[in-house]
Amino acid sequence: MWSERVIRLIDLACEEDLGAAGDLTRGLISGASDVVSASVVARQAGVICGLSLCEAICERFSRRLAQPLSVAAAQNAGGETRASGASRESGASHAGRAFRDGDTVAPGDIVARVHGPCAAVLSLERTLLNFLARMSGVATLTRRFVEAARRASAGVQILDTRKTIPGWRELDKYAVRCGGGANHRFGLHDAALIKDNHLAGVRTERLAEALAEMLRLIERGAAAFVEVEVDDLAQFEQVCRVEGVDVILLDNFSLEQMRAAVLRRDTLGLRGRVALEASGGVTLKSVAAIAAAGVDRVSVGALTHSAVALDLSLEMPSATDHSG
């Protein structure tokens, strides 16, 4: 499922934590070789993501530590999969099956269990939680944007951007999908987005002509779509004249300008042929109004550049806090 890039990322994370010397505290643990089953517990409500990556993380640590480690998603069967002290009932939508990426979790939910020698489990702990918490944070924030937008417009798409942690793009974009969002282009290689900097110095009245020439230079077989960014309605009008543009990006448009662009696109008979995407400073407070303006897509850099990690912890059978 995962690319070689992601496996290299896991290897780097393993090396980052263990270094050349390994875990200097493993010899301090009483019963270090005792096999335990530790629980990954959600400490706040959100969307879990990264469970499908846990096996690969365990495999890399197991190889490095020469110790058997395994992980399995926990079955949600109501209160039976809640850590001690949690009182709220588990969501009915998950009852009777194991948690999966994209599922909602509540405080106290046990989402996975890690099996292996006690010292090895503790060596694995922080890296495993780092991946899960980051990915779950992105999925959780995405779900909030999707729900807010679709209350105003059922068909609108919430998209990510390339504002991802370097090296993490595959994981960040996977987490967006698990949160109910959609992926924009993966990189510069799979779709063409002609931005304002590409058009710097081009007068508005020459924009259509300049774009037509640019489109002739783009290798269409390699581009999933061609998108053009506009800053105002005059530029928008010019881009609507150009054949071969799939998406027009309305950058920092006001709600009034968005509605005018939607109306003009539809009047020209371009609905279904040219999608309109809103972008620029989109927040949870503003996304519903943007969606209601009639755009097809809303791209949100905050999904990946401002997501807060979901609070997760690893509980050993003794309930001792080893969060490190």
C-alpha positions in Angstrom: 0.0 0.0 0.0 2.7 2.4 0.9 5.4 3.7 -1.4 9.1 3.3 -0.9 9.2 7.0 0.1 7.0 6.3 3.1 9.1 3.3 4.1 12.2 5.5 3.9 10.5 8.0 6.1 9.7 5.3 8.7 13.4 4.2 8.6 14.5 7.8 9.2 12.2 8.1 12.1 13.5 4.9 13.6 17.1 6.0 13.2 16.3 9.4 14.5 15.0 7.9 17.8 17.4 5.0 18.3 20.6 6.4 16.8 23.6 4.2 16.9 23.3 3.3 20.6 19.7 2.2 20.7 17.3 2.8 23.6 19.5 3.6 26.6 16.7 3.0 29.1 15.7 -0.5 28.0 18.1 -2.1 30.6 16.3 -0.2 33.4 13.0 -1.9 32.9 12.0 -4.7 35.2 10.7 -7.6 33.1 12.1 -6.0 29.9 11.6 -9.3 28.0 8.1 -10.0 29.3 5.6 -10.0 26.5 2.9 -7.3 27.0 -0.1 -6.0 25.1 -0.2 -2.2 25.3 -3.2 -0.1 24.3 -3.2 3.0 22.0 -5.9 5.2 23.6 -7.6 8.3 22.2 -7.6 11.2 24.7 -9.8 13.4 22.7 -12.5 13.1 20.1 -11.5 13.1 16.4 -10.8 11.0 13.4 -8.3 8.2 13.7 -5.8 7.9 10.9 -2.5 6.0 10.4 -3.6 2.5 11.7 -2.8 1.1 8.2 0.8 2.4 8.6 1.3 0.8 12.1 2.3 -2.6 10.8 5.1 -1.1 8.7 6.4 0.9 11.6 6.4 -2.2 13.9 8.2 -4.2 11.2 11.0 -1.6 10.9 11.5 -1.4 14.7 11.2 -5.1 15.1 14.1 -5.6 12.6 16.2 -2.9 14.2 15.6 -4.2 17.8 15.7 -7.9 16.8 12.5 -8.3 18.9 9.1 -9.4 17.7 6.6 -6.6 17.6 3.1 -6.5 16.2 0.1 -4.2 16.2 -3.6 -4.7 15.5 -6.5 -2.4 15.4 -8.8 -2.8 18.4 -12.4 -3.9 17.9 -15.0 -1.4 19.0 -17.7 -3.2 20.9 -19.0 -0.3 23.0 -17.6 0.1 26.5 -15.3 -2.9 26.1 -12.9 -0.9 24.1 -12.6 2.0 26.4 -9.7 2.6 28.7 -10.4 2.6 32.5 -12.0 5.8 33.7 -13.8 6.6 30.4 -17.6 6.8 30.7 -19.1 7.8 27.4 -20.5 5.1 25.2 -18.8 4.2 22.0 -20.2 5.3 18.6 -22.7 2.8 17.2 -21.2 3.1 13.7 -18.1 1.3 14.7 -19.5 -1.3 17.1 -18.7 -4.9 16.3 -15.7 -4.2 14.0 -12.1 -3.1 14.3 -11.3 0.6 14.0 -10.3 1.7 10.6 -8.6 4.9 9.2 -11.3 7.5 8.9 -13.4 6.3 11.9 -14.4 8.8 14.5 -13.1 8.2 18.0 -14.1 9.5 21.4 -12.0 10.0 24.6 -11.1 6.7 26.1 -11.4 4.6 22.9 -8.8 2.0 22.5 -8.0 2.1 18.8 -5.1 -0.4 18.6 -3.0 -2.8 20.7 0.7 -3.3 20.4 2.2 -6.7 21.3 5.8 -7.6 22.1 8.5 -7.6 24.7 7.9 -4.7 27.2 11.2 -2.9 26.5 10.7 -3.1 22.7 7.1 -1.8 23.0 8.4 1.2 24.9 11.2 1.9 22.3 8.5 1.9 19.6 6.0 4.0 21.5 6.9 7.6 20.6 7.5 7.0 16.9 4.3 5.1 16.5 2.3 7.8 18.3 4.0 10.6 16.4 2.7 9.1 13.1 -0.7 8.4 14.4 -1.2 11.7 16.1 -0.1 13.8 13.1 -2.1 11.9 10.6 -5.2 11.8 12.9 -4.9 15.6 13.4 -5.0 16.2 9.7 -7.9 13.9 9.2 -9.8 15.5 12.1 -9.4 19.0 10.9 -10.3 18.0 7.4 -13.5 16.4 8.6 -14.5 19.6 10.4 -14.0 21.6 7.2 -16.0 19.1 5.1 -18.9 19.0 7.5 -19.0 22.8 7.8 -18.9 23.2 4.0 -21.4 20.5 3.2 -24.0 21.9 5.5 -24.1 24.8 3.1 -23.5 23.0 -0.2 -23.8 19.2 -0.3 -21.7 18.7 -3.5 -18.7 21.0 -2.7 -15.3 19.5 -2.4 -12.7 20.4 0.2 -9.2 20.0 -1.2 -5.7 20.1 0.3 -2.7 22.0 -1.2 1.0 21.4 -1.5 1.5 23.1 1.9 2.6 19.8 3.5 5.5 18.8 5.7 8.5 18.0 3.4 8.7 14.3 3.0 5.2 13.7 4.5 3.1 14.6 1.4 1.8 11.1 0.7 0.8 10.7 4.4 -0.7 14.1 4.7 -2.8 13.7 1.5 -3.9 10.2 2.7 -5.0 11.7 6.0 -7.0 14.4 4.1 -8.9 11.6 2.2 -9.6 9.8 5.4 -11.1 13.0 6.8 -13.5 13.2 3.8 -11.5 15.7 1.7 -10.1 15.4 -1.7 -6.6 15.7 -3.0 -5.4 18.6 -5.2 -2.3 17.8 -7.4 0.3 15.8 -5.6 3.2 17.9 -7.0 4.4 19.9 -9.9 4.6 16.8 -12.1 1.0 15.6 -12.2 -1.2 18.7 -12.9 -0.6 22.3 -14.1 -1.5 25.2 -12.0 -0.8 28.5 -13.8 -0.4 31.0 -10.9 -0.1 34.8 -10.7 3.6 34.6 -10.7 3.6 32.7 -14.0 1.5 35.5 -15.4 3.4 38.4 -13.9 3.8 41.2 -16.4 0.9 40.0 -18.6 -1.7 42.7 -19.1 -5.3 41.7 -18.4 -6.4 42.5 -22.0 -3.7 40.0 -23.3 -4.3 37.3 -20.7 -6.4 35.0 -22.9 -3.8 35.2 -25.7 -0.9 34.5 -23.3 -2.7 31.6 -21.7 -3.6 30.0 -25.0 0.2 30.1 -25.9 1.1 28.6 -22.5 -1.4 25.8 -22.9 0.2 24.8 -26.2 3.4 24.3 -24.3 1.9 22.0 -21.6 2.2 18.3 -22.1 -1.5 17.5 -21.7 -0.9 13.8 -21.4 1.1 14.3 -18.2 -1.3 16.8 -16.7 -4.4 15.5 -14.9 -5.9 18.9 -15.2 -5.0 22.5 -16.1 -5.9 25.2 -13.6 -5.5 29.0 -13.8 -5.4 31.4 -10.9 -7.2 34.8 -11.2 -7.2 37.8 -8.9 -10.3 39.6 -10.1 -13.3 39.4 -12.3 -11.6 41.0 -15.3 -9.0 38.3 -15.4 -11.7 35.7 -14.8 -13.5 36.9 -17.9 -10.4 36.5 -20.0 -9.7 33.0 -18.8 -13.2 31.9 -19.6 -12.4 32.6 -23.3 -9.6 30.0 -23.3 -10.2 26.4 -24.4 -8.5 23.8 -22.4 -8.8 25.3 -18.9 -10.3 22.8 -16.5 -10.4 24.8 -13.3 -10.3 28.5 -12.5 -8.9 29.4 -9.1 -10.6 32.4 -7.5 -7.8 33.7 -5.3 -9.0 35.8 -2.3 -12.3 36.7 -4.0 -15.0 38.2 -1.9 -18.3 36.4 -1.6 -19.9 38.8 -3.9 -17.2 38.3 -6.5 -17.5 34.5 -6.2 -21.2 34.6 -6.8 -20.6 36.9 -9.8 -18.1 34.4 -11.2 -20.4 31.5 -10.7 -23.2 33.3 -12.5 -21.0 34.4 -15.4 -19.5 30.8 -15.8 -23.0 29.4 -15.9 -24.3 32.1 -18.3 -21.5 31.2 -20.7 -22.6 27.6 -20.7 -19.4 26.4 -19.0 -20.9 24.6 -16.0 -19.7 21.0 -16.0 -16.8 22.0 -18.2 -14.9 24.5 -16.1 -14.9 24.1 -12.3 -14.5 27.0 -9.9 -12.2 26.8 -6.9 -12.1 29.2 -4.0 -8.8 29.7 -2.2 -7.1 32.1 0.1 -7.5 32.5 3.9 -10.3 29.9 4.2 -11.2 29.2 7.8 -13.8 27.1 9.6 -15.8 30.2 10.2 -15.8 31.3 6.5 -16.0 27.9 4.7 -19.8 27.5 4.8 -20.4 31.0 3.3 -17.8 30.3 0.6 -19.5 26.9 -0.2 -22.9 28.6 -0.3 -21.6 31.1 -3.0 -21.8 28.2 -5.5 -18.1 27.3 -6.1 -17.3 23.6 -6.9 -14.2 23.3 -4.8 -12.5 25.0 -1.8 -8.8 24.5 -1.3 -7.5 24.9 2.3 -3.8 25.0 3.1 -4.6 24.9 6.8 -5.6 21.2 6.5 -2.0 20.2 6.4 0.0 23.3 7.5 -2.0 24.1 10.7 -3.4 20.8 11.9 -3.0 20.1 15.6 -2.0 16.5 16.5 -4.7 14.4 18.0 -4.0 13.5 21.6 -3.2 9.8 21.8 -1.3 7.8 24.4 0.1 4.3 24.9 -1.0 2.6 28.0 0.9 -0.4 29.4 -1.0 -3.1 31.2 0.0 -1.6 34.5 -1.6 1.7 33.4 1.8 3.4 34.1 2.3 6.5 32.0 5.2 5.9 29.6 4.4 8.8 27.3 7.9 10.1 27.3 
